[in-house]
Amino acid sequence: MRTRTTTATAVAALTTAVALLLTACGGSDSDDSGKNEIAGADTGSSAPASPSPSASGDGVDRPTVRLPEGDNLVFDPEITGDTRTDAVLKDNAEYLRAIDEAIGKQDPKSETVGFYSKDAAYLGSVEWISGFVKDGVTVTGTVRYFDRKVTFSKDGSAGLVYCADESKGYTKDTKTGKVNVTEATKQSYVLYNDRLRKNEKGVWQTTKSSSERGSEACQP
């Protein structure tokens, strides 16, 4: 599985970054905290990888996201038929794809990650990606995100809870190309709880993200 235990440094750094930010800011994800927001830019790569799905038709100029070669992310459901819910699901999916793209490019400060996230989620992503760079690995295989459920709060933010199946996702050495195939275990399944807020451009940015590896709620 794509165990991120191979990047323990990144895990520890992510936890610290998020904890420090939430302590300093009281867990705020308000729109006026835009210091981590980065304008979108086309970060397309010539690498043979699948680009992002076509634009959603909402008029937002989104960057093209290209996953590392051999990397595949599956989202279930992708859409529900509810316009507002689907906008959240699509932008969160692009955020997760952007993280994998950044890992493939070994670029912790990816502008595309900044396009789809800010605040604690952005800082955590930078530290997370940095761990893969330090370990000299990228990602490959298939990760499935499922049971994706969106709720909306009175303050305009959205909550998104979902599971990840990393049993067929792996890390790969960037120099040798060797795939680190590991056995699927209970720890291959992760429960995520994210908070998103729509910015002035119309993008649902992930502002906070917490996870529980090995969660009973996500076991097959």
N, C-alpha and C positions, 0 to 999 in steps of 0.2 A: 504494500500500500504506500501511498505518498505520505509516509509518516513524517511529520515535521519534527519528530524527535531527533532527526539528523541535523536539525537546526535549533538545538536547545538554546543557543545564545540568542537567537531571534525571538524565541518564545519569552524568555526572561525579559528581554529588552522591551518587547511589546507590552507586557504586563506592567512594567515599571512606567513606561511612557504614558499609558492610559491612566494609571492610578495617579500619577503626578498631575496630569492635566485636569482630571476630574476634581482632585483636591484643590487645585488652584482656582478653578473656574466654577466650582460647585456643580459640575455636571451640565453646564449650560450648553445648548446646541442652537442658540438663537442666531438669526441671520446676520446680526451685526458683528459676529466674530468671523470675519472673512480673511484673516491674515494667511490662512493656509489654502485659500481658494486660488487656483491657477487657471488661467484662461485656456480653453481647449485649443489644441493644435493637432494637425495631421501627423500622427506618429507611425504611419504605415511603414512596414518593413518589406524588404525584397525577399525575405525568407519564405520558403514554401509552406505557408500556414493559412488557415482559414480566417478571413477577415470577419469583422462584426456583421451582424445581419443588417439589412438595409435600414435607412433612417425611418423613424416611426411616423414621419409626416406631421410633426408638431411644429416644424419650423426652426428647431434648435440645430445649430451647426455643431454636430458631435464629431469628435475625432474617430478615426478608423482604428480599431483594435485588432491586432493580429497575434494569435496565440503562437507559442513556440512550436516548432515542428514536432508532430507526434502527440501534441497535447489536445485534449478534447474535454469540453465542459458541457454537461447536459443539464437542462433546467426543466423541472416538472412541478407545477405547470409553468409553461412559458407565458401563456395568456389565459385569462379567465372569461373575457368578454365584457368585463367592467372597465371602462376607459381609465378611470383614476387608479384603480388597483393595478392595471396592466402597465401604466406608466412607471409605477414604483418597481414592479417586478423587472421591467426591462432595464431601468437604470441601475438597479442593484446587480443584475446579471453582467452588465457592462463593467461595473466596478470590479467584480470578481475576475472577469476576463482581463481587465487592465492590470490587475495584480500579477496574473500569470504572464502577461506580456512583459511586464517590467522585470520579472524574475528571469525570463528568457533573454532579455536584453542586458541583464545584470545592471539595471538602472534603478536604484532605490528612490530617486527623486523624479520619477516619471511624471511628466506633465499630465498624462492621461489619468493616472491614479488621482492626481490633484483635481482633475476635472470632475471626477465622480465621488470625491470624498473631501472632508475637511475636519477640523478640530481633532478630537481624540482618534477617530477612525483613520484620518490621514497620517497622523504621527505614528500610530501603531503600524500602519501599512509600510511606512518608510523603514521602521526598525525590522519588521518582518522580512521584507525583501532583502535588507542588508544582511540578514543571517544567511540567506541562500548564497549571496555573493561571497560572503566570508568563507563559507563551506565549499565554494566552487561547484555548486550544483544548480541545475535547472529542473523543470518539471516536465513530465511526460505521462502518457496513459490517459485514462478516463476518470473523471470525478463527476458524480451525479448529485445534483442539489434537488431535493424533493420535499414534499409537504410544505410548500412555500405559502405562508398565510400572512396577509396584510391586514392591519387594523389602523384606523385613523383616530387621532386625538383632537380635542377641541382647540389646541394651540396650533393646529395646522400640520403638525409633524405626523409621520407614519411609523408604525412598528412593523417589523418583518421578522417572523420566526421561521426557521427552516432547518433541514437536516442535510448533511453531506455524507456521501458514501465514497470514501477514499480507498476502498479495497482493491481497485484496479488502477489507482493513480500512484505514480512512483517519482523518485528523483533520479536525475541522470548527471553524471560527471561531465562538466563542461569541456574538459580537456580530452578525456579518453572516449567519451560517448557511452561509457558503460552505464547501463540501467540498474539501479539498486532495487531489485525486486524483493519485496518482503511479504511475509505471510499475512493474510487478512486476519484481524482479531477484533475483539470488541472495540478496541481503540481506533479502529478504522472509521468509526461512525461518530460524527460530531454534530452537536446541536448549536445553532447560532441564534442570537437574539440581537437584531440590529435596529437602530433608530435612524430615520431619514428625514430630511427637510428639503422642500423645494426652494431653489434659489431664484434670484431675479431673472436668470436666463431660462428658467423653466426646467432645470435639471434636478432630479431627486438625488441629492448627495447623501451618502452615508456619513453620519456624524459620530455615531458610536457603534461599537460592535463587541459583543462578548460571546464566548464559546465554552462548551462543555464537551470535551472529548470522552467518548465511551458512554455517552448519555443513553439511558434505557429507552428514552423516547424515540431514538433513531435506529435501534437495533432491528435487523431483518427478522 
